[in-house]
Amino acid sequence: MYYIRKSKLFLFLAAVAIIFLLSCQPDRKNEKTEPISITLAASTYIGSAPIFVAKEKGFFLDQGLAVTLIVNDAGVESLTDLKESRAHMAMVAELPIVYSYFDKYKYTDEKWEDLVIIADMVLSNNISRILTRRDRGIEKPEDLRGKTIAVPKGTSIDYLLDLFLLTHGIERSEIIIIDKDVRSQVEAIVYGDVDAIFSWQPHIAQAIELLDSEAYLMPLNLFYHNAWLAVTLREFALANAHVLESFLKALLQAEQFMSRYPAQAISIHAQYSNLSPDVIAHSWKDILFEVNLGEALLTTMEDEARWVMGRHESARLNLPDFLSLIHFEPMLKVKPHGVTIIQ
């Protein structure tokens, strides 16, 4: 009997000791992990809306990322921020990536490191448009002959302009092309310095608002996949898998918010782009925000590569293997059904 009582007492004291020790342990549930700091370079282009929404609504913080934003007027500026170590990731169209494949010094004085594509953020073919002044007598593509058109060179508009001219049987020599950044384009057509601009949203919508009845939006009738890519350097991607997965999860949260509360999302984008919500709303209907890696992206990049090769000495090179530029792992973990590229 004595041994039984002693044994019970020992067990009781051991249990008390365990409870005491457990009470001294830190409460892991209440511990807060410090967010990882990361800098993203985006532009005022309408495709960057998920980035701005994720930042403003705290979705990046929800996923453990403390994001600093650099906001530019064009994706090529964001790409330069990435190369020159001011940003960890950049949001950019696909043509600058194609250019950079052929010219390792494109957009920068230093040689490019290995770029990789993490995801495409939009599904649309109606974001880039040609806007003309009605008082210049331009009502159809053929009327552009002899006219002055402003384009932001070094961007996807380079390729689209040639595609448009080819479709309508117009030689480049038959129009006057001047290089202007997107904000200068708007000023140029509003003040009548040019007859037309070829640009993207929301800047086309801004020019339409300012020109009012003098604005004529020309139908393009082109099939073109407007990609808006999240890219980074391969070295960063390989060393920061968790960061990239968290980034994509935040974008998916932003997608859901934008679908449920479009007016709030439009207001957020207007704030970051310094444009009125009405201007943003004008182009909102032309874009489908969806994180993806689709086959159309590769098709577009290959078409653009053939175009680059045909215009430059690089024509002697073989068609690039753009599949090797896509870093599939984060998307396959976060949204595997969004990956439709044939590997």
C-alpha positions in Angstrom: 0.0 0.0 0.0 2.8 2.3 0.9 4.5 1.7 -2.5 1.3 2.4 -4.3 0.9 5.7 -2.5 4.5 6.6 -3.2 4.2 5.8 -6.8 1.0 7.9 -7.1 2.8 10.8 -5.3 5.7 10.5 -7.7 3.4 10.6 -10.7 1.6 13.6 -9.3 4.8 15.5 -8.7 6.1 14.6 -12.2 2.9 15.9 -13.8 3.2 19.2 -11.8 6.8 19.5 -13.0 5.8 19.0 -16.6 3.0 21.5 -16.4 5.4 24.0 -14.8 8.0 23.5 -17.5 5.4 23.8 -20.2 4.1 27.0 -18.7 7.6 28.5 -19.0 7.8 27.8 -22.7 7.1 30.7 -25.0 3.6 30.7 -26.6 4.4 29.8 -30.2 0.9 30.7 -31.3 1.3 34.3 -30.1 4.8 34.7 -31.5 4.9 37.0 -34.5 7.5 36.3 -37.2 9.1 39.4 -38.6 7.9 40.0 -42.2 10.5 39.7 -44.9 11.4 43.0 -46.5 11.2 43.1 -50.3 11.1 45.9 -52.9 8.8 45.6 -56.0 9.1 47.9 -59.0 5.8 48.4 -60.8 4.3 51.0 -63.2 1.1 52.9 -63.5 0.0 50.5 -66.3 -3.4 49.0 -65.5 -1.9 45.5 -65.2 -0.2 46.6 -62.0 -3.5 47.0 -60.1 -3.1 43.7 -58.2 0.2 44.9 -56.8 -1.3 48.2 -55.6 -4.3 46.5 -54.1 -2.2 43.8 -52.3 0.0 46.6 -50.9 -2.9 48.9 -49.8 -5.2 46.2 -48.4 -2.3 44.5 -46.4 -2.3 41.2 -48.4 1.5 41.2 -48.7 1.7 41.6 -44.9 -0.8 38.8 -44.5 1.7 36.6 -46.3 4.7 37.7 -44.3 6.1 40.3 -46.7 6.9 43.9 -45.9 6.8 45.4 -49.4 8.3 48.7 -50.5 7.0 49.9 -53.9 8.8 51.8 -56.6 6.2 53.2 -59.0 7.3 54.0 -62.6 5.6 55.2 -65.7 6.7 52.2 -67.8 7.8 48.6 -67.2 11.2 49.1 -68.8 12.0 51.5 -66.0 11.0 48.8 -63.5 13.2 46.3 -65.3 16.2 48.7 -64.9 15.4 49.0 -61.2 15.7 45.2 -61.0 19.0 45.1 -62.9 20.5 47.9 -60.9 19.6 46.3 -57.5 16.9 48.8 -56.5 14.2 46.2 -56.6 14.0 42.4 -56.0 11.2 42.0 -58.5 9.8 43.9 -61.5 6.5 44.0 -63.3 7.0 44.4 -67.1 5.6 43.4 -70.5 7.1 40.5 -72.4 8.9 42.4 -75.2 11.5 43.9 -73.0 12.3 40.4 -71.8 12.7 39.3 -75.4 14.9 42.4 -76.1 17.1 41.6 -73.1 17.6 38.0 -74.3 19.3 39.3 -77.4 21.0 42.3 -75.9 22.4 41.8 -72.4 23.0 45.5 -72.1 19.5 46.6 -73.1 18.1 49.3 -70.7 21.3 49.3 -68.6 25.0 49.9 -68.7 25.7 46.6 -67.0 25.4 43.2 -68.4 22.1 41.5 -67.6 22.1 38.6 -65.1 19.8 35.6 -65.8 16.1 36.8 -65.7 13.2 34.4 -64.9 9.5 34.8 -65.2 7.4 34.0 -62.2 3.9 34.6 -63.4 1.7 36.6 -65.8 -0.9 38.7 -64.1 -3.4 39.6 -66.8 -5.4 37.9 -69.6 -6.3 40.6 -72.2 -5.7 41.6 -75.8 -7.3 45.0 -75.7 -5.1 47.2 -73.5 -2.8 48.7 -76.1 -4.6 51.1 -78.5 -4.2 53.7 -81.2 -5.8 57.1 -80.4 -6.1 59.8 -83.1 -7.4 63.4 -83.3 -10.6 63.7 -85.3 -9.6 67.1 -86.6 -6.7 65.4 -88.5 -9.0 63.5 -90.7 -8.0 60.0 -89.5 -10.9 57.6 -89.5 -9.3 54.4 -90.8 -5.8 52.9 -90.7 -4.9 54.0 -94.3 -5.4 57.6 -93.1 -2.3 57.4 -91.0 -0.1 57.7 -94.1 1.9 60.9 -93.8 0.8 61.5 -90.2 2.9 61.8 -87.1 2.4 59.1 -84.4 4.1 59.0 -81.0 5.2 55.7 -79.5 7.2 54.8 -76.4 10.1 53.0 -78.1 11.7 50.0 -76.4 8.3 48.8 -75.2 5.8 46.3 -76.5 4.3 49.1 -78.7 7.4 48.7 -81.0 6.2 45.2 -82.0 2.5 46.1 -82.1 3.0 49.1 -84.4 4.8 46.9 -86.9 2.1 44.3 -86.6 -0.6 46.9 -87.2 1.2 48.4 -90.2 1.8 45.0 -91.7 -1.9 44.0 -91.3 -3.0 47.2 -93.1 -0.3 47.3 -95.8 1.4 50.4 -94.6 5.1 50.9 -94.7 7.0 52.4 -91.7 8.4 54.9 -94.1 4.9 56.2 -94.9 4.4 57.5 -91.4 6.4 59.8 -89.1 7.3 58.0 -85.9 8.6 60.0 -82.8 9.6 58.5 -79.5 7.8 59.8 -76.4 7.2 58.3 -73.0 3.6 57.6 -72.0 2.9 60.8 -70.1 4.5 62.9 -72.9 2.4 61.1 -75.4 -0.8 62.3 -73.7 0.4 65.9 -73.7 1.5 65.7 -77.3 -1.8 64.6 -78.7 -3.8 66.9 -76.4 -1.8 69.9 -77.6 -1.9 68.8 -81.2 1.9 68.2 -81.5 1.1 64.8 -83.0 -1.7 63.3 -85.0 -1.9 60.0 -83.1 -0.5 58.0 -80.3 0.0 54.3 -79.8 0.0 53.6 -76.1 -1.6 51.5 -73.3 -4.2 51.9 -70.6 -4.8 53.9 -68.5 -3.0 56.6 -70.5 -5.2 56.1 -73.6 -8.3 56.7 -71.4 -6.7 59.8 -69.9 -6.1 61.2 -73.3 -9.7 60.4 -74.4 -11.0 62.3 -71.3 -8.9 65.3 -72.1 -9.6 65.4 -75.9 -13.3 64.7 -75.3 -15.2 64.8 -78.7 -11.9 65.2 -80.6 -10.7 61.7 -79.6 -11.1 58.8 -82.0 -10.2 55.3 -80.7 -9.1 53.3 -83.8 -10.0 49.6 -83.8 -6.8 47.5 -84.0 -8.3 44.1 -85.0 -5.2 42.4 -83.9 -4.9 39.2 -81.9 -2.2 39.9 -79.3 -1.7 38.6 -75.8 -1.0 41.6 -73.5 1.2 39.9 -70.9 2.2 41.7 -67.6 4.9 39.7 -66.0 6.4 39.4 -62.6 10.1 38.8 -63.1 13.2 38.5 -61.0 16.8 37.3 -61.2 17.3 33.5 -61.3 19.7 33.7 -58.3 17.0 35.5 -56.2 14.4 33.0 -57.3 16.4 29.9 -56.4 17.3 31.4 -52.9 13.8 32.7 -52.0 11.2 30.1 -52.9 9.1 31.0 -49.9 9.1 34.7 -50.8 7.9 34.0 -54.3 5.1 31.7 -53.1 4.0 34.4 -50.6 4.0 37.0 -53.3 1.7 34.9 -55.5 -0.6 34.1 -52.6 -1.0 37.9 -52.0 -1.8 38.4 -55.6 -4.5 35.8 -55.4 -6.0 37.6 -52.4 -5.9 40.8 -54.5 -7.7 39.1 -57.4 -10.5 38.1 -55.1 -10.8 41.6 -53.6 -10.8 43.2 -57.1 -13.6 40.9 -58.3 -15.8 41.6 -55.2 -15.0 45.3 -54.8 -14.1 46.7 -58.2 -14.9 50.3 -57.3 -12.5 50.2 -54.3 -9.8 48.5 -56.5 -10.2 51.2 -59.2 -9.8 53.9 -56.5 -6.6 52.3 -55.2 -5.1 52.2 -58.7 -6.1 55.8 -59.3 -4.3 56.8 -56.2 -1.1 55.1 -57.2 -1.2 56.3 -60.8 -2.3 59.9 -60.0 -5.2 59.6 -62.4 -8.9 60.0 -61.8 -11.0 56.9 -60.9 -13.1 57.6 -64.0 -10.1 57.3 -66.2 -9.2 53.9 -64.6 -12.8 52.7 -64.8 -12.8 53.4 -68.5 -10.2 50.7 -69.2 -11.1 48.3 -66.3 -13.6 46.4 -68.4 -10.9 45.6 -71.0 -8.7 43.5 -68.7 -9.1 40.2 -66.9 -6.8 40.0 -63.9 -5.7 36.4 -63.4 -2.4 35.0 -62.2 -1.3 32.4 -64.8 1.4 30.9 -66.9 -0.3 30.2 -70.2 0.9 28.9 -73.6 -0.2 32.2 -75.2 2.8 33.9 -73.4 5.3 31.6 -75.1 3.6 32.0 -78.5 3.8 35.8 -78.2 7.4 35.9 -77.1 8.4 33.6 -80.0 6.6 35.8 -82.5 8.3 38.9 -81.1 11.7 37.1 -81.2 11.2 36.4 -84.9 10.4 40.1 -85.4 13.5 41.2 -83.5 15.7 38.8 -85.4 14.2 40.1 -88.7 15.0 43.7 -87.8 18.5 43.3 -86.4 21.8 41.5 -86.9 20.6 38.9 -84.4 18.7 37.3 -87.3 21.5 34.9 -87.6 20.7 33.4 -84.2 18.3 30.6 -83.5 14.9 31.1 -82.0 15.4 31.4 -78.2 14.2 28.7 -75.8 11.9 31.0 -73.7 10.7 28.0 -71.8 14.0 28.0 -69.9 13.2 31.6 -68.7 10.1 30.4 -66.8 10.5 29.5 -63.1 7.6 27.2 -62.7 8.0 26.1 -59.1 6.1 28.9 -57.2 3.1 28.8 -59.5 3.0 25.0 -59.4 2.8 25.1 -55.6 0.4 28.1 -55.2 -1.9 27.7 -58.3 -1.0 24.6 -60.3 -4.2 24.8 -62.4 -3.1 28.2 -63.6 -0.1 26.6 -65.4 -1.1 25.6 -68.9 2.2 25.9 -70.7 3.2 22.6 -72.3 6.5 21.7 -70.7 
